[in-house]
Amino acid sequence: MIKTLVTGGAGFIGSHISEKLLEDGHEVGIIDDFSTGEQKPKGANIITGSILDKDTLSKAFQDVEIVFHQAAQVSVPESVKNPEFTKKVNVEGTKNVLDMALRKNVKKVIFASSAAIYPDVKYPVKENEETDPQNPYGESKKEAEDLMHAYSGENGLETVCLRYFNVYGPRQQSGVVSIFLKNALGPKIIKIYGDGKQTRDFIHVSDVVRANMKAAFSKTSGESFNIATGKGTALLDLVSAIEKTSGKTLKLEFNDEREGDIRYSCAIVSKAEEVLGFKAAVGLEDGLRKTFSMI
Ligand SMILES: NC(=O)c1ccc[n+]([C@@H]2O[C@H](COP(=O)([O-])OP(=O)(O)OC[C@H]3O[C@@H](n4cnc5c(N)ncnc54)[C@H](O)[C@@H]3O)[C@@H](O)[C@H]2O)c1
């Protein structure tokens, strides 16, 4: 049993990571400002506050061995509207986490990076693809990754960046799958921005949790990994999959593309498989069924 800290542990992915750690018998602290998250995993020691507040961070880091850094300003449209705030939370916040990790002799920090650091290209991307974020959110994740790599090895600190693609699953508040699924259950019309042929690599949150565990309990440090399935799905195919699994017909409305949205997103996933022994196990239809059953 070890003492862990999940920043952003009240959020969608952070709460699933926290629950898994608790289930496995670890001690879990959470630091979250509850700006978008609202979960309070049972058994976790919850500290309400921001990763921008060093005093609160200092309390949260007491005796911690592994940090799962999930807290962030996560909205792409919000990052376009307010890039400075996004940079503050996502870059300065990550620096605070890393500085505190060094100060408190933390062993390892795992960072929730994003597919948003890649260029908008039609082919599946590998970790060594030159980064080219298409919006301020992606830029902030890239800067935070650079910090993670710069701190790797400092005072024995291990760092790993997990580049999540489109994560979905129970308890998600935003994100295309969650919005489509919730609307599938009601009479609402689903808004599609663009022609619906844009692709995303959808990964179920249980797989993302598993990837975090593999990264945390491996010897790997100073590396970034794509965390995805390796399959690109067009939004219109996502709609078909939701119709198939729900038995409902979705009503669609096509709107202009949104600023900052990318067209293509799909990963090559061999590095995580070879180095971490991680491979996504939940297929899209299966994952949608699991998510549906919990809404
Ligand atoms: N969901 C996805 O598809 C996806 C894809 C790529 C990367 N990510 C990354 O994964 C992480 C988790 O995302 P999520 O989907 O669970 O989003 P989320 O909004 O559910 O979780 C983020 C959590 O961080 C908290 N938070 C925000 N600012 C904070 C601050 N200053 N101090 C403390 N807590 C703060 C929020 O209250 C929330 O609980 C984020 O870093 C996000 O950028 C998510």
The ligand as a MOL file (V3000), in Angstrom:
LIG
                    3D

  0  0  0     0  0            999 V3000
M  V30 BEGIN CTAB
M  V30 COUNTS 44 48 0 0 0
M  V30 BEGIN ATOM
M  V30 1 N -11.6450 13.7140 -21.1760 0
M  V30 2 C -10.8230 13.6270 -22.2000 0
M  V30 3 O -11.1990 13.1560 -23.2850 0
M  V30 4 C -9.3840 14.0720 -22.0700 0
M  V30 5 C -8.5510 13.9560 -23.1880 0
M  V30 6 C -7.2220 14.3670 -23.0750 0
M  V30 7 C -6.7240 14.8430 -21.8750 0
M  V30 8 N -7.5800 14.9710 -20.8100 0 CHG=1
M  V30 9 C -7.0240 15.4940 -19.5640 0
M  V30 10 O -7.3840 14.6240 -18.4990 0
M  V30 11 C -7.5230 15.3610 -17.2870 0
M  V30 12 C -8.8720 15.0730 -16.6430 0
M  V30 13 O -9.9110 15.5080 -17.5340 0
M  V30 14 P -11.4450 15.1720 -17.2990 0
M  V30 15 O -12.0220 14.8250 -18.6110 0
M  V30 16 O -11.5750 14.2210 -16.1660 0 CHG=-1
M  V30 17 O -12.0130 16.6170 -16.9200 0
M  V30 18 P -12.7730 17.1180 -15.5990 0
M  V30 19 O -13.1540 18.5390 -15.8610 0
M  V30 20 O -13.8540 16.1720 -15.2330 0
M  V30 21 O -11.6280 17.0290 -14.5120 0
M  V30 22 C -10.7220 18.0700 -14.2210 0
M  V30 23 C -10.7280 18.2740 -12.7190 0
M  V30 24 O -9.7650 19.2700 -12.3730 0
M  V30 25 C -10.3540 20.1600 -11.4140 0
M  V30 26 N -9.6310 21.4280 -11.5070 0
M  V30 27 C -9.6510 22.3530 -12.4910 0
M  V30 28 N -8.8510 23.3800 -12.2120 0
M  V30 29 C -8.2790 23.0970 -10.9990 0
M  V30 30 C -7.3480 23.7710 -10.1690 0
M  V30 31 N -6.8310 24.9600 -10.5000 0
M  V30 32 N -6.9970 23.1930 -8.9910 0
M  V30 33 C -7.5170 21.9950 -8.6130 0
M  V30 34 N -8.4160 21.3180 -9.3640 0
M  V30 35 C -8.7780 21.8530 -10.5400 0
M  V30 36 C -11.8020 20.2450 -11.8090 0
M  V30 37 O -12.6620 20.6900 -10.7770 0
M  V30 38 C -12.0730 18.7830 -12.1860 0
M  V30 39 O -12.4780 18.0270 -11.0730 0
M  V30 40 C -7.3250 16.8300 -17.6670 0
M  V30 41 O -5.9820 17.1900 -17.4080 0
M  V30 42 C -7.5840 16.8450 -19.1540 0
M  V30 43 O -6.9220 17.9080 -19.8100 0
M  V30 44 C -8.8950 14.5940 -20.8840 0
M  V30 END ATOM
M  V30 BEGIN BOND
M  V30 1 1 1 2
M  V30 2 2 2 3
M  V30 3 1 2 4
M  V30 4 1 4 5
M  V30 5 2 4 44
M  V30 6 2 5 6
M  V30 7 1 6 7
M  V30 8 2 7 8
M  V30 9 1 8 9
M  V30 10 1 8 44
M  V30 11 1 9 10
M  V30 12 1 9 42
M  V30 13 1 10 11
M  V30 14 1 11 12
M  V30 15 1 11 40
M  V30 16 1 12 13
M  V30 17 1 13 14
M  V30 18 2 14 15
M  V30 19 1 14 16
M  V30 20 1 14 17
M  V30 21 1 17 18
M  V30 22 2 18 19
M  V30 23 1 18 20
M  V30 24 1 18 21
M  V30 25 1 21 22
M  V30 26 1 22 23
M  V30 27 1 23 24
M  V30 28 1 23 38
M  V30 29 1 24 25
M  V30 30 1 25 26
M  V30 31 1 25 36
M  V30 32 1 26 27
M  V30 33 1 26 35
M  V30 34 2 27 28
M  V30 35 1 28 29
M  V30 36 1 29 30
M  V30 37 2 29 35
M  V30 38 1 30 31
M  V30 39 2 30 32
M  V30 40 1 32 33
M  V30 41 2 33 34
M  V30 42 1 34 35
M  V30 43 1 36 37
M  V30 44 1 36 38
M  V30 45 1 38 39
M  V30 46 1 40 41
M  V30 47 1 40 42
M  V30 48 1 42 43
M  V30 END BOND
M  V30 END CTAB
M  END
